Amino acid sequence: MRSMKKMLFLCVWLNIVFNVDAQDIRVSKLMVEHLYHPDLQVINGYPASDGNIQHGQHVRIANKRPALGWELTGMGQGANQSAYRIIMSGSRDSLINGVGDVWDSGMVTSDETTNVLYSGPPLKSNTYYLWRVMVWDGGGRPSPWSTISRFWTADALVNYQTAFYPLLKTDEVPRQATHAGSTMRIDFGRAAFGQLRLTLESPNGAGAVVVRLGEAIHPDGSINRKPGGSIRYAEYRISLKKGRHIYHVQFRPNKRNTGSQAIKMPGYIGEVLPFRYVELEGYQGNVKGTDIVRSTVHYPFNDAASRFESSDAVLNAVWELSKYSVKATSFAGIYVDGDRERIPYEADAYINQLCHYSVDNEYSMARRSHEYLLHHATWPTEWILQSVLMAYNDYLYTGDIRWVNHHYGDLRAKLLLPLREANGLISTKSGKQTKALMQAVHYPGDSLRDIVDWPHTGDFGMAGNGETDGFVFTAYNAVVNAFHYKALTDMAKLAGALGRRDDAALFSEKAAQTYQAFQSLLWDRSRRVFRDGVDTDHAALHTNMMALVFGLVPEEHKRAVMDFIRSRGMACSVYGSQFLMDATYEAGDGDYGLSLLTSQSDRSWYNMIRAGSTITMEAWDNKYKPNQDWNHVWGAVPANAIPRKLMGVEPLEPGWKLFRVRPQLGSLEWATVNVPTIKGTVVVSCRREKAAYTVELSVPVNTKAVVELPLELAIEPNITINGEPVSTNIKDGRIQFPPFVAGTYKLVVALP
């Protein structure tokens, strides 16, 4: 009885709405099409604000009914939005006077803050609009009007088109400059895709300067001129003119990464090169700090949007490496595979999407990249299927179903249903790959091929047996079918959200068939692992980690499968590590997850730092892929694994209306994370001390959080929330709480 009373008290207490002064309610960070800067204008890559839309590049909103959104703060513990009013005008003065002469929504009863569709008279093309919003809280108290947001419409308006930013340039000066004989050595601290601008002086106009740029150096500090693989080095000669002049080093295009399939740099930016180090040989003049400038090219990025820090210095360094990699590799405006090819691939984009969502509340680059790949598919079977996973992530993180609705037919084709056999599995080896299927998935080749991981045994002259853990390829590939199952379950949810009930039922039925086939045809009862295929006894890490993370392992087999996964170590590439990390934390093995994230072996993220790279690599080490590059974001898995899995912050319902906090810190003494979401920032801090385990949590307005803590903290937990004792549920080996509404909380679990 006492336990029931405590639980009732907790449920009521969590939903109390405290009195809040109306002036404390703040509406901020207005969005148009999920862009926080819909009025961004750049000229030659640099932000400008001259207001003349004929100059430079602008964000253009092409949708007839653009989605509007905002964030809320200052509404008090347990508060929520109950209504909003939007006014829109072509005049700032009208809005200041509270007049929406284009559209006045009136007071709309709704808690929606992120996907409010414009519902006024038809917008005009190539026109400048301004808008602002006010809201009411659950007690009927209004907020002040927000600041004013503005946007330009495109030349032609359509039902749906993805809006995106132009690329930016950020000028950076060296972190360090030293002399070695007649050579000046410059270090920018981190590598970046950019351009080089030099201000040099020559009294008589005679002489030349040799400029060297690179990503790697020798132990003596000189630039490595033969770094191997696709690690970059370049050399240029500048003839000096009399007097003091600015010299722009014009980078030569690389034939491979500017080919027909590569994403080209736009004309307003120009060619870029990834480099950290610069050498000037033969220059006799004096150099000031601003005389050497790297113009770094990147997609708009909010460095302050996310934060992570812990008691482990290696883990902190791995986080910083991975987070920075997301920004540094955004130079093309579309997710690409690195500098060697600059080609989008679904596998790179899937990992990049999860990383980008975890470090910045920016969704347009992922959406634009996904859109590109829908119509420019690549050859691996599993990567075709990943398009559906990306679409579901887009919906889950934004709550916006319009993109899925617009591309529904193309997404449905990515399920590869024509390859299904009567046994419930798909196969690329049964003669069902037709020209019609290739056209439907927008792949220009003749057939798809299963990949599992990359590279395979013997590729590129690498050491060892490749990155597939000896996976045996058969007619029915377990890894391919794990992705097929996941794509079917995700597509069923998307079809349901769109009201396509017949499709939702069909996809769910086929997913159930694939699930049963996995159990009956691929489960090895004696060894308690999944086999790589129907016609082999081999069991690889990849088969079992994919099965676990995609929900194909029954509860009673999870421990055995995880034991096998743990026994294989990091027997996968940096790409495969995404699914290894997800599977490890899905199994609740935080200790093993932390050991992988902080490993200092040659198959670790720390090894990338030790090798000298400041952007994640394409492979664990040069010996595992001798032609690798040093700027490959699919190696940045910790950027999403740390907030999503180690700290356990993930959305459960579209648009973060409900999210989970399931920290698995392993042996960490403490850790804190700021996770950006479309509703606001989620803040989680955990600390383990001798007498207590403490969690501090900040829940954004109009969201709810489900908190789950490890049961081993206390079998009969004594818990307080903001100083008040509460009771909890024990479920699935975890301490579970009723949902936390908006506010800040301090949970303390007394340790025995």
Secondary structure, 3 states (H helix, E strand, C coil): CHHHHHHHHHHHHHCCCCCCCHHHCEEEEEEECCECCCCCEEECCEEECCCCCCCCEECCEEECCCEEEEEEECCCCCCCEEEEEEEEECCHHHHHCCCCCCEECCCEECCCCCCEECCCCCCCCCCEEEEEEEEEECCCCECCCCCCEEEEEEEEEECCCCCCCCCEEEEECCCEEEEECCEEEEEEEEEEEEEEEEEEEECCCCCEEEEEEECCECCCCCECCCCCCCCCEEEEEEECCCEEEEEEECCCCCCCCCCCCCCCCCCCCCCCEEEEEEEEECCCCCCCHHHEEEEEEECCCCCCCCEEEECCHHHHHHHHHHHHHHHHCCCCCCCCCCCCCCCCCHHHHHHHHHHHHHHCCCCHHHHHHHHHHHHCCCCEHHHHHHHHHHHHHHHHHHCCCHHHHHCHHHHHHCCCHHHECCCCCECCCCCCCCHHHHHHCCCCCCCCECCCCCCCCCHHHCCCCCCCCCCCCCCCEHHHHHHHHHHHHHHHHHHHHCCCHHHHHHHHHHHHHHHHHHHHHHEECCCCEECCECCCCCCCHHHHHHHHHCCCCCHHHHHHHHHHHHHHCCCCCCCCHHHHHHHHHHCCCHHHHHHHHCCCCCCCHHHHHHHCCCCCCCCCCHHHCCCCCCCCHHHCCHHHHHHHHHCCEEECCHHHCEEEECCCCCCCCEEEEEEEECCEEEEEEEEECCCEEEEEEEECCCCEEEEEEEHHHCCCCEEEECCEEECCEEECCEEECCCECCEEEEEEEECC
